[in-house]
Amino acid sequence: MKYTTEMIINVPLKEFIEKLDNPENMKHWQKGLIDYDHVYGTPGEIGSKMKLSYKMGKREMELIETITFNDLPYALHATYDTKGMHNIQENFFEELAENQTKWTSKNEFIPTSFMLRMMTLLMPNAFKKQTKKYLTDFKNFAEKGTSVVKP
């Protein structure tokens, strides 16, 4: 399953990248993120890996992020692997105006289990909705400092 999501964030590209590229900020726009740990390579470099741990309701999930391309501030590509799913994500960043950045996120989900294959077929909007939510939450964090972390 492939789809593209776009979001306009009203901050300059330099500030956008500073906020996006800081792993400490992920908890402010990735709801459910409970921990991250660099497991291989130099953070941000091609081939580097980071383990991301999430709790969504009663469900816990771990992903391994692998950087596959880094041309910041213009592009950052990665893969995300978890039990039953391989996600390829290509992110592109474009300065539209002095205080405006466009984030284009191209996603491809490749299920590796029967159950998740059925989910991608029967509920593709759930994946699209989650991507849109992360981009919207990042927009709110970058523009207003709003965090998804409950005080």
C-alpha positions in Angstrom: 0.0 0.0 0.0 1.4 3.4 -1.1 0.2 6.9 -0.3 1.5 10.5 0.0 0.7 13.0 2.8 1.6 16.7 2.6 1.6 19.3 5.3 2.4 23.0 5.3 4.2 24.1 8.6 4.5 27.8 9.3 8.1 27.9 10.4 11.3 28.5 8.4 13.0 25.4 6.9 16.0 25.8 9.2 13.8 25.8 12.4 11.7 23.0 11.0 14.7 20.7 10.6 16.2 21.7 14.0 12.9 20.5 15.6 12.4 17.5 13.4 16.0 16.2 13.6 16.2 16.3 17.4 15.2 12.9 18.8 14.3 14.5 22.2 11.4 16.3 20.4 9.8 13.1 19.0 7.8 12.6 22.2 6.1 15.9 21.6 4.6 14.9 18.3 4.6 11.1 18.2 1.8 10.2 20.6 2.6 6.9 22.4 6.3 7.1 22.0 7.8 5.9 25.3 11.4 5.4 24.5 14.1 5.6 21.8 17.5 4.1 21.7 20.3 4.4 19.1 21.4 0.9 18.3 23.8 1.2 15.4 25.9 3.8 13.6 26.1 7.5 14.0 22.6 9.0 14.5 21.2 10.4 11.3 23.8 8.8 9.0 22.9 6.3 6.3 22.7 2.9 7.8 22.2 4.1 11.4 19.5 2.4 13.4 17.3 3.5 16.2 14.8 1.4 18.3 11.5 3.2 18.9 9.1 1.9 21.6 5.5 2.9 21.6 2.5 2.2 23.8 -0.9 2.7 22.2 -3.6 1.9 24.6 -2.8 -1.6 25.9 -0.7 -2.5 22.9 3.1 -2.1 22.9 5.1 -2.0 19.8 8.8 -1.7 18.9 10.1 -0.4 15.5 13.6 -0.3 14.1 14.2 2.8 12.1 17.0 2.6 9.6 18.2 5.8 7.8 18.4 5.0 4.0 19.1 8.5 2.6 19.9 11.8 4.3 20.1 15.1 2.4 18.9 17.4 5.1 17.5 20.0 5.0 15.7 18.8 1.9 15.1 15.0 2.3 15.3 12.2 4.8 14.4 8.6 4.0 14.1 5.7 6.4 12.6 2.3 6.8 10.6 1.1 9.8 10.4 -2.5 10.7 8.2 -4.2 13.2 6.7 -7.7 13.6 4.6 -8.2 10.5 5.3 -4.9 8.7 8.0 -3.1 6.7 7.4 0.6 6.1 9.4 2.6 3.6 9.2 6.4 4.2 10.6 9.1 2.0 10.3 12.6 3.5 10.9 15.8 1.4 11.1 19.3 2.8 10.7 22.4 0.8 10.8 26.1 1.9 7.8 27.7 0.3 8.3 31.2 1.8 10.5 32.7 4.5 8.4 31.2 7.3 6.8 28.3 5.5 7.9 24.7 5.0 6.2 22.0 3.0 6.6 18.4 4.3 5.8 15.7 1.8 5.8 12.2 3.2 5.7 9.2 0.8 4.9 5.9 2.5 4.8 2.4 1.4 3.6 -0.3 3.8 4.6 -3.9 3.0 2.9 -6.4 5.3 4.9 -9.5 6.1 2.2 -11.3 8.0 -1.3 -12.4 6.9 -3.1 -10.4 9.6 -1.4 -7.1 8.7 -1.9 -7.9 5.0 -5.6 -8.0 5.7 -5.4 -4.7 7.7 -3.7 -2.9 4.8 -6.4 -4.2 2.4 -9.4 -3.7 4.7 -8.3 -0.6 6.7 -5.9 1.5 4.5 -7.4 4.7 5.9 -6.1 3.8 9.4 -2.5 4.0 8.2 -3.1 7.3 6.3 -4.9 8.8 9.3 -2.0 7.9 11.6 0.5 9.5 9.2 -1.7 12.7 8.9 -1.9 12.8 12.7 1.8 12.7 13.2 2.3 15.5 10.7 -0.4 17.6 12.2 1.0 17.0 15.7 4.4 18.0 14.5 2.9 21.2 12.9 1.3 22.1 16.3 4.6 21.4 18.1 6.7 23.4 15.6 4.4 26.4 15.3 2.9 26.7 18.8 5.1 24.5 21.0 2.1 22.2 21.7 3.1 18.8 22.9 1.1 15.5 22.8 2.7 14.6 26.2 0.2 14.9 29.0 1.6 17.0 31.9 
